[in-house]
């Protein structure tokens, strides 16, 4: 798994590429933890390039969401389509996560989150 990151407007966009499975979740979790440790409070998770997700991948998404929530960080999801959207719907995670169709919508939702200093 490859993970791209983009920073702008005090928001980090994390974009995993490939499969989010038992074999790759540790890379994903490290990317989220890295941003939490450096004090970021607004994250967008762009799932458009995740072509397959298993139950471990779903667990990693839930872990990321709760890790962010407990630290006062907003994590929103964008470009959740096809099979990935269906998995979130079936597991009822679609009703838990903040999911947006476009990055612009996600950024606008995060604009409501107060700025805090980042390291």
C-alpha positions as CSV (number, residue, x, y, z in Angstrom):
1,X,0.0,0.0,0.0
2,X,1.2,3.5,-0.8
3,X,-0.2,6.5,1.1
4,X,-0.1,10.0,-0.4
5,X,-0.5,13.0,1.8
6,X,-1.4,16.6,0.9
7,X,-1.4,19.6,3.3
8,X,-3.2,22.9,2.7
9,X,-5.5,25.2,4.5
10,X,-4.6,23.6,7.9
11,X,-6.0,20.3,6.6
12,X,-4.2,17.0,5.8
13,X,-5.6,14.8,3.0
14,X,-4.6,11.2,3.4
15,X,-5.0,9.1,0.3
16,X,-4.3,5.4,0.5
17,X,-3.7,3.6,-2.7
18,X,-4.3,-0.2,-3.2
19,X,-5.8,-2.7,-0.9
20,X,-6.7,-2.0,2.7
21,X,-6.4,-5.4,4.2
22,X,-4.9,-7.3,7.1
23,X,-1.5,-7.1,5.4
24,X,-1.6,-3.3,4.9
25,X,-3.5,-1.9,7.8
26,X,-0.3,-1.2,9.8
27,X,0.8,1.3,7.2
28,X,-2.5,3.0,7.2
29,X,-2.6,3.2,11.0
30,X,0.9,4.6,11.1
31,X,-0.1,7.4,8.7
32,X,-3.0,8.4,10.8
33,X,-1.0,8.2,14.1
34,X,1.8,10.3,12.6
35,X,-0.7,13.1,11.9
36,X,-2.3,12.9,15.3
37,X,1.1,12.9,17.0
38,X,2.1,16.1,15.3
39,X,-1.1,17.9,16.4
40,X,-3.3,18.1,13.3
41,X,-6.9,18.5,14.1
42,X,-8.5,18.3,10.6
43,X,-8.0,15.2,8.4
44,X,-9.6,14.1,5.2
45,X,-9.4,10.4,4.2
46,X,-9.8,10.1,0.5
47,X,-10.7,6.5,-0.4
48,X,-11.0,6.9,-4.2
49,X,-7.9,4.7,-4.8
50,X,-8.7,1.9,-2.3
51,X,-9.6,-0.8,-4.7
52,X,-10.3,-3.5,-2.0
53,X,-11.1,-3.5,1.7
54,X,-11.6,-6.5,4.0
55,X,-12.8,-6.7,7.6
56,X,-9.4,-5.7,8.9
57,X,-9.5,-2.6,6.6
58,X,-13.0,-1.7,8.0
59,X,-11.6,-2.1,11.5
60,X,-8.7,0.2,10.6
61,X,-11.1,2.9,9.4
62,X,-13.1,2.5,12.7
63,X,-9.9,2.7,14.7
64,X,-8.8,5.8,12.8
65,X,-12.1,7.5,13.4
66,X,-12.2,6.7,17.1
67,X,-8.5,7.6,17.6
68,X,-9.2,11.0,16.0
69,X,-12.4,11.5,17.9
70,X,-10.8,10.9,21.3
71,X,-8.1,13.4,20.5
72,X,-10.6,16.1,19.4
73,X,-9.5,15.7,15.7
74,X,-12.1,15.7,12.9
75,X,-11.7,12.9,10.4
76,X,-14.0,13.0,7.4
77,X,-14.2,10.6,4.5
78,X,-14.5,11.5,0.8
79,X,-14.9,9.6,-2.4
80,X,-16.3,6.5,-0.8
81,X,-17.8,4.7,-3.8
82,X,-18.7,1.3,-5.2
83,X,-18.0,-1.7,-3.1
84,X,-16.4,0.4,-0.3
85,X,-19.5,2.5,0.1
86,X,-21.6,-0.7,0.1
87,X,-19.4,-2.2,2.9
88,X,-19.8,0.9,5.0
89,X,-23.6,0.8,4.4
90,X,-23.9,-2.8,5.3
91,X,-21.9,-2.4,8.5
92,X,-23.8,0.8,9.4
93,X,-20.5,2.7,9.5
94,X,-21.8,5.0,6.8
95,X,-24.1,6.4,9.5
96,X,-21.2,6.9,11.9
97,X,-18.5,8.4,9.7
98,X,-18.8,11.9,8.2
99,X,-18.8,11.0,4.5
100,X,-18.8,13.6,1.7
101,X,-18.9,13.2,-2.1
102,X,-16.3,15.8,-2.9
103,X,-13.1,17.1,-1.4
104,X,-14.5,20.6,-1.5
105,X,-17.6,19.5,0.6
106,X,-15.2,17.8,3.1
107,X,-13.0,20.9,3.3
108,X,-16.1,23.1,3.9
109,X,-17.3,20.9,6.7
110,X,-13.9,21.1,8.3
111,X,-13.9,24.9,8.1
112,X,-16.3,24.7,11.1
113,X,-13.5,23.1,13.2
114,X,-11.5,25.7,15.2
115,X,-7.8,26.1,14.3
116,X,-5.3,24.8,16.8
117,X,-1.5,25.0,16.6
118,X,0.3,22.2,14.9
119,X,3.8,21.1,15.6
